[in-house]
Structures are given as structure tokens and as C-alpha cells.
Amino acid sequence: MILPNATLGLIGGGQLGRMFTMAARNMDYGVTVLDPDPLSPAAEFATAHLNTAYTDLASIETLSASCAAVTTEFENAPAEVLTTLAARTVVRPSGHAVAIAQDRHTEKNFFKSNGFPVGPFAIINCVDDIDIALHDIRLPAVLKTARFGYDGKGQARINSRDELAATLTAWKFAPSIIEEFIPLKLEISVILARAANGEVEVFPVAENQHVNGILDITIAPARIAETLATKAITLAQKLATALNYVGILAVEFFITADDQLLINEIAPRPHNSGHFTIDACRTSQFVQQVRVLCDLPLGDASQHSPAVMLNLLGDVWQGLDHEISPDWQAVLQHPGAHLHLYGKREARKGRKMGHVTVCDPDLSQALAIALQIRQALSQSN
């Protein structure tokens, strides 16, 4: 075990890293953050900030020499850096697992080759792949860049061959994947912690609603049949085992109109849809991340309160000026509402600035309060 008072390394310093760092500091671990952003949200709580590129050799040497273990808060962390660090210190998750998750080509092929349910897809790397892809994929479809797409970025709805060719041209034929559009009933996620000894703790299945490709609301537990929730958890556990995964893993699922489960993608880190665990579960996903990283016994992931999490985007800041705050009274007047702000200095449309989690014994009441808060904040802008 890596006990408190040791130093942990973190690659990436955004809001997920901020919440990991807060959890680690509360347990008396030091945290060294590697992030090129001088205003890194995680660095505010860290004991050290390596303000360089992720691939900076001196920073990598500092992490490997001074940190008892290293983790990441985003899937686009250079996998080769994680692999390099693993030769000198504990690294979780592995560079291999992160490499699979950060490339849609590799990720989809991993799902398919291991027998996990996925929707129809085709890979496009050049102009000659267009007609081959459309032979197998019916339109309409969704085109996604293979790398660096998130929160709706690097995605486009495709309705015709001409539209596909034009979009790929605009993207300069960046490696992409095209997925057949499937009418969905629901989107859910399963977040689990898997320890080095194979022990697994699974958080309650969460129901997710998106707006413009960005998560808007998470409802936990998901309003689905128990049999479907159990099936999603089983698939997530099997996927973690197939990856030989150690760390926090989020698995996003589509539920089709006929209640079939399809895996959309994975995230090798804590997940936006797991923020409710801070206020509604006996162990948060961030405390669990510390426990897995340090070989501590996993915490109880069960939920003690039904909850609804509402993302706060930069859009609700008046005039997109961080100096003019939204009407937080609209949030804090509700005794079951928990406000979490990420310390970001610049508010922009679509940028995640914080979240609110509403806990209530009645899940429908928690949802009603969350919707009231969203409406009040939008009207105050």
C-alpha cells in the first residue's frame, strides 16, 4: 500500500484533476500536477505544479523520481508518457488501456474483436474509404474524428454522400469513424473501480441526457429495469477484465428502442456522469481513484441518496464574464442542492464551469428541483 503522506502524480489539471486532488489532499497525500495551463484548476489544490508540456522530459523525470504513483484525469494524456513512467513508478491506468480509449478506431475494434455489443461502424482514413464505408453503413449517420473529439467536438451528422465528402474535406481527412444513426431510448453510464487484485466496486448505473453533445443532466440511479442495469454492469465488468484495467473506468451505453445495450465508448478516468457520487454515494469516484492508485481497500460505492446532477456551462455567466456571477441564491435556497465550482477564470459558451447535485429521498423531486435551478440560472443571464 501507498500510505498517506506520500506524493501522487497527476497528468492533466482540469476539473476532474481538481476533484481528485481535493480527495487526495483530504487523505494527506501530496499531489504533483503536470499541466501546461498556468491557471490549472487542479493546481490550486496541489502541492506542486509542473507547468510544462505533458511530454517535457524534465517533468517526466520529476514525476518518476518523486511520485509513489501516477494517474491521469483525461484520456488524451500521451499514452507513451504513461508507459515511460510505468518503468519507474506505479501508473494506473496503464498506457495500453489509455491508448485504446483515446483512439476510436482502436476502441471500436477492441469492442468488436472481444464480442462486446456495438452499433454498425466503418473506418475512414482517405477518400477511397467513403464508398466502402457507405456500402456497410446506412445514412443518416454520425461522423467522428478518431482522436481528440469530446463534448460534441469533432462530430457531425451526415445525411448524404456529398455531405460526408464535404465534411471529411473540411476536416482534411483526419482519421475518422462513421457510425450508423440508431434511434435511442436512453443513454446510460457505468462507472467502476477495478483494483490490481481484480476486486471491483461498481457505482449505481446513471442515466444521462445531452444537449449539443455535452452532458446536461445525470439522473442516478437510472430509471431503467433492474435486469437491464444488471446486464450493463456485467458488460462493464467484463470489459474492464478484458482490458486488464486498473483504475476508474467509465463505460457509456446506448439503450435502443427494443432495450438492447450497445457500448458507445469508454473513458479511462473519473467521468462527468459520476460527479453525483461526491454527494450521494458512500465513496466518491475521486476517493475511489485515490484508493485504487494507492492499493488501499476499495470503498463502498453504494448510493445513500437519489440524486440529479446538473452541469453548469459558461453560458449561464452573465455576458460570459466570470466577474459577474450567476444567481447562486437560486441554487443555494434548496437545502438538498450542492454547488461545485471549478475555479476556471474564463467563462465560455459550452465550457464546463461547475455542477450542481440535488439529493432528495424522492428522485422525481430531485429532478424537479434541478430543472427549477436550470431555469432560474438561465433567466438570470
Secondary structure, 3 states (H helix, E strand, C coil): CCCCCCEEEEECCCHHHHHHHHHHHHCCCEEEEECCCCCCCCCCCCCEEECCCCCCHHHHHHHHHHCCEEEECCCCCCHHHHHHHHCCCEECCCHHHHHHHCCHHHHHHHHHHCCCCCCCEEEECCCCHHHHHHHHCCCCEEEEECCCCCCCCCEEEECCHHHHHHHHHHCCCCCEEEEECCCEEEEEEEEEEECCCCCEEECCCEEEEEECCEEEEEEECCCCCHHHHHHHHHHHHHHHHHCCCCEEEEEEEEEECCCCEEEEEEECCCCHHHCCHHHHECCCHHHHHHHHHCCCCCCCCCECCCEEEEEEEHHHCHHHCCCCCCCCHHHHCCCCEEEEECCCCCCCCCCEEEEEEEECCCHHHHHHHHHHHHHHHHHHC
